Amino acid sequence: MRLPQTLKIRKMGIVCYREALHLQEKLVSARKASEIPDTLLSLQHPHTYTLGKRRTDHNLLIPESDLEKLGAELHYTERGGDITFHGPNQAILYPIISLRDIGIGARKYVEKLEQTMIEMAGLYGVKARAGEKGETGVWVGDRKIGAIGVRISSGITSHGLAFNVDPDLSYFKHIVPCGIADKDVTSLRRETGEVLPSQEVVEEQLISCFVKLFGYSRSVEENSCM
């Protein structure tokens, strides 16, 4: 029987995308060298659009020069997937973990990320599902509530998931989210129609869903800016 792995959790608040990306790269290198345990970053980003490796330029619906007017940044990344949006009141998890050590492959890893968000939505009575063929992420009916974009290098993961708690959904109107046209984007707040607990409480619930589904024994927690 495989013993539970320990997981270091870093709660970071709002972190600009570039800083979070650099931190992930540093942690991935350290995890490959077995210098750190599996680590989970829990954070939010300022208004940011990111493009993955499957990016297509026409899925950004406004000129890049207009992004500054929106108060948004654009970043090109090496994660999987196309374009997505990150912003305040969106719960983001970036796992830096060894798939070999927890004994799962890439497909199962993505399925567990999906299930993490499905269980999170279920805590509030929202019935979510994994995407069907041609769909990525997690959906409530035909409305997307959570995005997934991962990178795996030498069995070590980075990037991860973004769950819409109560972000400003108008920012999604300027992109074709994940390259899937004619589909709406939703949030936990929109689906419940209720006042939610604080962002910190919701983020803690999402972390708990992740820990349970991946079978970790929870370990050190840090409230950390970087």
C-alpha positions in Angstrom: 0.0 0.0 0.0 1.4 3.4 -1.0 1.9 5.7 1.9 0.4 9.2 1.6 2.8 11.8 0.2 3.3 15.0 2.0 2.4 18.3 0.3 3.8 21.7 1.0 1.1 24.4 0.5 1.9 28.0 -0.2 -1.0 30.5 -0.1 0.2 33.6 -1.9 -2.7 36.0 -2.5 -2.6 38.0 -5.7 0.7 37.5 -7.6 1.5 39.0 -11.0 1.7 36.3 -13.7 5.4 36.8 -14.6 6.5 36.4 -11.0 4.4 33.3 -10.5 5.8 31.8 -13.7 9.4 32.4 -12.6 8.6 30.9 -9.2 7.2 27.8 -10.9 10.3 27.4 -13.0 12.5 27.6 -9.9 10.4 25.1 -8.0 10.2 22.6 -10.9 14.0 22.6 -11.0 14.2 22.1 -7.2 11.6 19.3 -7.4 13.5 17.5 -10.2 16.6 17.6 -7.9 14.5 16.3 -5.0 15.4 19.4 -3.0 11.8 20.1 -2.1 8.7 18.0 -1.5 5.6 18.2 -3.8 4.4 21.8 -3.5 1.0 23.4 -4.2 0.7 27.2 -5.0 -2.7 28.7 -4.3 -3.0 32.2 -5.7 -4.8 34.8 -7.8 -3.6 36.9 -10.7 -4.3 40.5 -11.7 -6.2 40.7 -15.0 -4.2 38.6 -17.3 -4.6 36.7 -20.6 -2.3 33.7 -21.2 -1.7 31.8 -24.4 -0.6 28.1 -24.3 1.2 26.0 -26.9 -1.9 25.4 -29.0 -2.5 29.1 -29.3 -4.1 30.6 -32.4 -3.9 34.4 -32.8 -7.5 34.8 -33.9 -8.7 33.7 -30.5 -7.7 37.0 -29.0 -10.6 39.2 -30.2 -9.0 42.6 -29.6 -5.7 44.1 -30.7 -2.9 43.6 -28.2 -2.5 47.3 -28.1 -5.9 47.7 -26.6 -5.2 45.4 -23.6 -3.7 48.2 -21.6 -7.0 50.0 -21.7 -8.6 47.0 -20.1 -5.9 47.0 -17.4 -4.8 43.5 -18.6 -1.5 41.9 -19.5 -0.8 39.2 -22.2 1.7 36.4 -21.6 2.8 33.5 -23.9 3.5 30.3 -22.0 4.6 26.7 -22.6 1.6 25.1 -20.9 -0.9 23.1 -22.9 -4.1 24.6 -24.3 -5.0 27.8 -26.0 -6.0 31.2 -24.6 -7.6 31.8 -21.2 -8.1 34.6 -18.7 -7.0 35.0 -15.1 -8.2 37.6 -12.7 -9.1 38.5 -9.1 -11.7 36.2 -7.5 -10.6 33.3 -9.5 -9.0 30.4 -7.5 -5.8 29.1 -9.1 -3.8 26.1 -8.1 -0.3 25.4 -9.5 0.8 21.9 -8.4 4.6 21.3 -8.6 4.5 17.6 -8.0 6.2 14.4 -9.1 3.8 12.1 -11.0 6.2 9.2 -10.6 6.2 9.6 -6.9 2.4 9.5 -6.6 2.2 6.8 -9.2 -0.1 8.3 -11.9 0.2 9.3 -15.5 -0.5 12.5 -17.4 -4.1 11.5 -18.4 -5.0 10.5 -14.8 -3.4 13.7 -13.5 -5.7 15.9 -15.7 -8.7 13.8 -14.7 -7.9 14.4 -11.0 -7.6 18.2 -11.7 -11.0 18.1 -13.3 -12.5 16.1 -10.4 -11.0 18.6 -7.9 -13.1 21.4 -9.5 -16.2 19.2 -9.9 -16.1 18.3 -6.2 -15.5 22.0 -5.4 -18.6 23.0 -7.3 -20.6 20.2 -5.7 -19.9 21.7 -2.2 -22.3 24.5 -3.3 -24.9 22.3 -5.0 -23.6 23.0 -8.5 -23.5 20.0 -10.7 -20.3 20.2 -12.9 -18.8 17.8 -15.4 -15.6 17.2 -17.2 -15.4 18.4 -20.8 -16.7 16.2 -23.6 -14.7 15.6 -26.8 -13.3 18.9 -28.0 -13.9 20.6 -24.7 -11.3 21.2 -22.1 -11.8 22.0 -18.4 -14.9 21.7 -16.3 -18.4 22.7 -17.3 -21.9 23.4 -15.8 -24.2 22.5 -18.7 -22.6 24.3 -21.7 -21.0 27.0 -19.5 -17.3 26.7 -18.5 -16.5 27.2 -14.8 -13.0 25.9 -14.7 -9.9 25.8 -17.0 -7.0 23.4 -17.0 -3.6 24.0 -18.7 -0.6 21.9 -17.6 3.0 21.4 -18.4 4.9 18.2 -17.5 8.7 18.1 -17.7 10.6 15.0 -16.6 7.5 13.9 -14.7 7.2 17.1 -12.8 4.0 19.2 -13.2 3.6 23.0 -13.4 0.7 25.4 -14.3 -2.6 23.8 -13.3 -6.2 24.9 -12.9 -8.2 28.0 -12.6 -11.7 27.9 -11.0 -14.1 30.8 -11.5 -15.3 31.8 -8.0 -16.6 35.4 -8.8 -14.3 37.0 -11.4 -15.3 39.8 -13.7 -16.7 37.6 -16.5 -16.7 40.5 -19.0 -13.0 39.9 -19.6 -13.8 36.6 -21.3 -15.7 38.5 -24.0 -12.4 39.6 -25.5 -11.2 36.0 -26.2 -12.4 32.6 -27.5 -11.7 30.8 -24.2 -9.5 27.8 -24.8 -10.4 28.1 -28.5 -13.9 26.9 -28.0 -16.4 29.2 -29.8 -20.1 29.7 -29.0 -19.8 28.6 -25.4 -20.4 30.7 -22.4 -18.2 31.1 -19.3 -19.7 31.0 -15.8 -18.7 31.3 -12.2 -19.7 29.8 -8.8 -21.3 33.1 -7.9 -23.4 33.1 -11.1 -24.5 29.5 -10.7 -25.5 29.7 -7.1 -26.9 33.2 -7.1 -25.8 33.4 -3.5 -23.3 35.5 -1.6 -20.3 33.3 -1.2 -17.8 33.0 1.7 -14.6 35.0 1.5 -12.1 34.2 -1.3 -9.8 32.8 1.4 -12.5 30.3 2.5 -13.3 29.2 -1.0 -9.6 28.8 -1.8 -9.1 26.6 1.3 -12.0 24.4 0.2 -10.5 24.0 -3.3 -7.1 23.0 -1.7 -8.9 20.5 0.5 -10.6 18.9 -2.6 -7.2 18.7 -4.3 -5.5 17.1 -1.2 -8.2 14.5 -0.8 -8.4 13.5 -4.4 -4.6 13.2 -4.8 -4.3 11.3 -1.5 -1.8 13.6 0.2 -1.2 13.9 3.9 -1.3 17.6 4.3 1.9 19.2 5.6 3.5 22.6 6.0 1.4 25.6 5.1 2.9 29.0 4.3 1.3 32.4 3.7 3.8 33.8 1.3 4.2 36.6 -1.1 6.9 34.8 -3.1 
